[in-house]
């Protein structure tokens, strides 16, 4: 099982007072985190598991979570306002990019809104969820799964061409504890920065610099239809701005498929 002691020894302020709860197997780290919130834990707790039996991605899709990956959910308070929840997910994505690069020197990017990719193959993903009471935001749960010490045969055949792992990219196994510590140091450092500056401006600028969706032709798949256009920008709330033949469209949700190489 992932060792919390090995992680804690590597944490720097402001992550040093985070409480870690590690499991061998859970249904979903986000669901476990929700149960902690229901018990009154609304900040600075991290749930980590060796594997998940019912991992979830966006739109309630299953997230395959075999042993050898890093699966974690961070409980935190909304930073600035609940309307900035997408930016908190982007902040976690940036932290993952930095942590993976520090661990392995892999050139990692982010695909809007929440995929962590290497050459358009998914190496991880993020699921951010708000927990509310009435119209008040109580807590934010930032969930992440990273494919670390895994091989193609660890995944269903239909996924093998679209995913990659740190092991596949480097040829070497990595320490899950080292990666977890790097990730937590990065994300809590960014949370402190946003709280201090009272703005996500630097987070958004950094996100755009590593987002490989911008400047590309994309197909957008939503529940009410499909359209194509060019991804132009990301606004201050994390929405993707796509230029179509009919004009600009702002997307707060939806599946985006890259149709060409980034220019």
C-alpha positions, 0 to 999 in steps of 0.5 A: 500500500502507498506509504503515507509516511514516505509522502509526509516526509517530503511535504513542504509548507503549505502542504505539510499540515495536510492529513493523508488517508491511504487505502488499499482499495476503494470504490472511488477516492472522490466518493470516499472524500464525499463521505468525509465531507458529510462527516464535517471534513471540508479542507486539507484532507487527501484520500489515496488508494492503490486501486479503485473498483468504481473509479469515475471520470467526467459524465459518470464514465468509468475510470479504469484504476488498476494497481500501479497508478496513483489515485487521489482526491483532495478536499479543499475549500472553494478558492475565491468562489464556487464559480471558479471550480473549473479553474481549480481543476486546471490548477490541479492539472498544472500541478500534475504536469509539474510533478510528472516532469519533475519525476520523469522529465516527460513532456506532458501537456493538458487537453482541455478541460481535464486530460493529462496527455503525452503526444495526445495519449492520456496519461491521467485525468482530473474530476473536480466536484463541488459539495454544496448545502443549499446554494452554498459551496461547502467543499471542493473535491479534486480527484486525479488518476495518473497512469504510473507503473502500468503496461498496455495489458493492464487496460481493456483492449479498446483503451490501449491505443489512446493511453500511455503510462509513465512506465511506458514513456520512461522504461522505468518504474517510479515511486508513487510516494515521490509522485504524490509528494511532488503533486501535493507540494505543487497544488497546495503551493498554487492554492496559497498563491491564488489565496494570496493574490486573490486571482487566478490570473497566473494559473490561467496564463500557465494553463494556456502555455501547456494546453495543447487544445489551443490553436487546433481544429477541434470537434466538440461533442455535446448532448445537444449536437456536434460541431467543429471549429478552431480552439482560440482561447480560454476565458477567465472562468475556464471556458474554451472559446471556439471559433466556428463558421457561425461565430465564437462559442464558449464551452463550459462542458463537452468532449473535445476531439483534436482534428489536427496537429498543433500549429 
